Amino acid sequence: MPYTVRVMRAVRYSYCSYPHRSLSFLMKIKGYEIKQGADLKGANLEGANLEGANLLGAHLEGANLQGANLQGANLKGADLRFAVLEGADLQGANLRFANLQGANLEGANIKNVIL
């Protein structure tokens, strides 16, 4: 049975910190919402399916998003400093006001990204 948005909201990520931990349990969930400003600094989200996810204002500094599917994700105002987005699919993602200082976007799909 697929996960629903309601299930993910109940976890309350806005009060949790996941530095340098693998969040592999999120890897197959698409379209879920993380509370605004969630602290995911240094999280390992390599290959995660975050298509359509609401990551508004998320703190993803130094996070590993290599090969992640972020198509249509809302990353408005997100802190992506020094994040690894190598080979990530950001097609149609909202990156308005996001901080990408030092981020690795090598080979990332940035077609139709909103800046």
Summary of the structure (lengths in Angstrom):
residues: 115
radius of gyration: 12.5
end to end distance: 35.5
largest distance: 38.9
contacts: 337
relative contact order: 0.15
helix: 10%
strand: 17%
